[in-house]
Amino acid sequence: MKIFIDARYLRSSFSGIATYSEQLIRAIGTVDRRNSYRVLVHSSYRGDLELPENFEVLEDDAPPVSMRTLFTLQNLIRPWAPDVVHSLMPLWPLSLRNDYRTVATIFDLQPLLDPRFTSGRPALKRRAYDIFYNLSYRACMTQSDYLVAI
């Protein structure tokens, strides 16, 4: 089986999501030598995952939560033709809906439930972010084959 993991929270500045992502990928590498993995990290990531030969690590400079994720990430995924796409965030390209089995990891629902999440931005930008999160997160969560809730 071919599994693509979007782990772009692995970048120069670490977060809880990055820590979880790094540990999950390392753990999979210790127990699964049969499946093939492509792991996408942010191009600023300087860590060493120390993965076995059935893993390939790719880099991309797009932020994990971005319009680019919705509209162009599939250009990195489709040529490899994976069986499963696992996003370590509730967001992926809109065009992947029916192409692969999909798994999304949900860490929290703050962008959807907390009005203060985008409150520090100017009004127009705040509204754009609110629309982005509402549409993209909800689409990912309702169309995923599987959800992992942390």
C-alpha positions as CSV (number, residue, x, y, z in Angstrom):
1,M,0.0,0.0,0.0
2,K,1.2,3.5,-0.8
3,I,0.5,6.2,1.9
4,F,1.0,9.9,1.5
5,I,1.2,11.9,4.8
6,D,0.9,15.7,4.8
7,A,3.0,16.7,7.8
8,R,3.8,20.3,6.9
9,Y,3.5,21.4,10.5
10,L,7.0,20.0,10.7
11,R,8.8,23.2,10.1
12,S,11.4,25.5,11.7
13,S,9.1,26.7,14.5
14,F,7.8,23.8,16.5
15,S,4.2,23.4,17.9
16,G,2.2,20.7,19.5
17,I,1.0,19.5,16.1
18,A,4.6,19.3,14.9
19,T,5.6,17.2,18.0
20,Y,2.7,14.9,17.5
21,S,3.4,14.6,13.8
22,E,7.1,13.9,14.3
23,Q,6.4,11.2,16.9
24,L,3.7,9.6,14.9
25,I,5.8,9.3,11.8
26,R,8.8,7.9,13.7
27,A,6.5,5.4,15.4
28,I,5.1,4.2,12.1
29,G,8.7,3.9,10.8
30,T,9.5,1.5,13.6
31,V,6.6,-0.8,13.1
32,D,5.8,-0.8,9.3
33,R,8.4,-1.8,6.8
34,R,5.9,-3.2,4.2
35,N,4.0,-0.1,3.1
36,S,5.5,2.7,1.1
37,Y,5.3,6.2,2.6
38,R,5.8,9.7,1.2
39,V,5.9,12.3,4.0
40,L,5.5,16.0,3.1
41,V,7.2,18.4,5.5
42,H,7.7,22.1,5.3
43,S,10.9,23.2,3.5
44,S,12.1,24.9,6.7
45,Y,12.1,21.7,8.8
46,R,15.6,20.7,9.9
47,G,14.8,17.7,12.0
48,D,16.0,14.2,11.3
49,L,13.2,11.7,11.2
50,E,15.6,8.7,10.8
51,L,13.1,6.7,8.8
52,P,13.6,3.3,7.1
53,E,13.9,2.8,3.3
54,N,10.2,2.5,2.7
55,F,9.8,6.2,3.6
56,E,10.5,9.2,1.3
57,V,10.5,12.7,2.7
58,L,9.5,15.5,0.4
59,E,9.6,19.3,1.1
60,D,7.2,22.0,0.2
61,D,7.3,25.7,1.2
62,A,3.6,26.2,1.4
63,P,2.1,26.8,4.9
64,P,0.0,23.9,6.0
65,V,-3.1,26.1,6.3
66,S,-3.2,27.9,3.0
67,M,-5.1,28.3,-0.3
68,R,-2.2,26.4,-1.9
69,T,-3.2,23.4,0.1
70,L,-6.7,23.5,-1.2
71,F,-5.8,24.1,-4.9
72,T,-2.3,22.8,-5.8
73,L,-1.1,20.3,-3.3
74,Q,-2.7,17.6,-5.4
75,N,0.1,18.2,-7.9
76,L,2.5,16.5,-5.4
77,I,0.1,13.8,-4.5
78,R,-1.5,12.6,-7.8
79,P,1.6,11.5,-9.7
80,W,2.5,9.0,-7.0
81,A,-1.0,7.6,-7.0
82,P,-1.3,6.7,-3.3
83,D,-3.9,4.4,-1.8
84,V,-4.3,6.6,1.3
85,V,-3.8,10.3,1.9
86,H,-3.4,11.3,5.6
87,S,-3.5,14.9,6.4
88,L,-2.2,15.8,9.9
89,M,-4.6,18.7,9.9
90,P,-8.3,19.0,8.9
91,L,-7.4,20.3,5.4
92,W,-6.4,18.9,2.0
93,P,-6.9,19.6,-1.6
94,L,-10.5,20.0,-2.6
95,S,-10.0,17.9,-5.7
96,L,-8.9,14.7,-3.7
97,R,-12.4,13.9,-2.4
98,N,-13.0,10.8,-4.3
99,D,-9.5,9.8,-5.6
100,Y,-8.1,8.1,-2.5
101,R,-9.0,6.8,0.9
102,T,-8.6,9.8,3.2
103,V,-7.7,10.3,6.8
104,A,-7.7,13.7,8.6
105,T,-6.4,14.4,12.0
106,I,-8.3,16.9,14.1
107,F,-6.4,18.5,16.9
108,D,-9.1,21.0,18.0
109,L,-12.0,23.0,16.6
110,Q,-10.9,26.4,17.7
111,P,-11.0,28.0,14.2
112,L,-14.7,27.0,14.0
113,L,-15.8,27.6,17.6
114,D,-13.8,30.4,19.1
115,P,-14.7,33.8,17.6
116,R,-11.4,35.2,19.1
117,F,-9.3,32.9,17.0
118,T,-9.2,35.4,14.1
119,S,-10.1,38.5,16.2
120,G,-6.6,40.2,16.0
121,R,-6.8,40.7,12.3
122,P,-8.4,43.7,10.4
123,A,-12.2,43.1,9.8
124,L,-12.0,42.1,6.1
125,K,-9.0,39.7,6.6
126,R,-10.8,38.3,9.7
127,R,-13.9,37.6,7.7
128,A,-11.9,36.0,4.9
129,Y,-10.1,33.7,7.5
130,D,-13.4,32.8,9.1
131,I,-14.9,31.8,5.7
132,F,-11.7,29.9,4.8
133,Y,-11.8,27.9,8.0
134,N,-15.5,27.2,8.0
135,L,-15.6,26.0,4.4
136,S,-12.3,24.1,4.2
137,Y,-12.4,22.4,7.7
138,R,-16.0,21.4,7.4
139,A,-15.4,20.0,3.8
140,C,-12.5,18.0,5.0
141,M,-14.2,16.6,8.1
142,T,-17.5,15.7,6.3
143,Q,-15.7,14.1,3.3
144,S,-13.0,12.2,5.1
145,D,-13.2,8.4,5.1
146,Y,-11.7,8.5,8.6
147,L,-11.1,11.1,11.3
148,V,-8.5,10.9,14.1
149,A,-9.4,13.2,17.0
150,I,-6.7,14.2,19.3
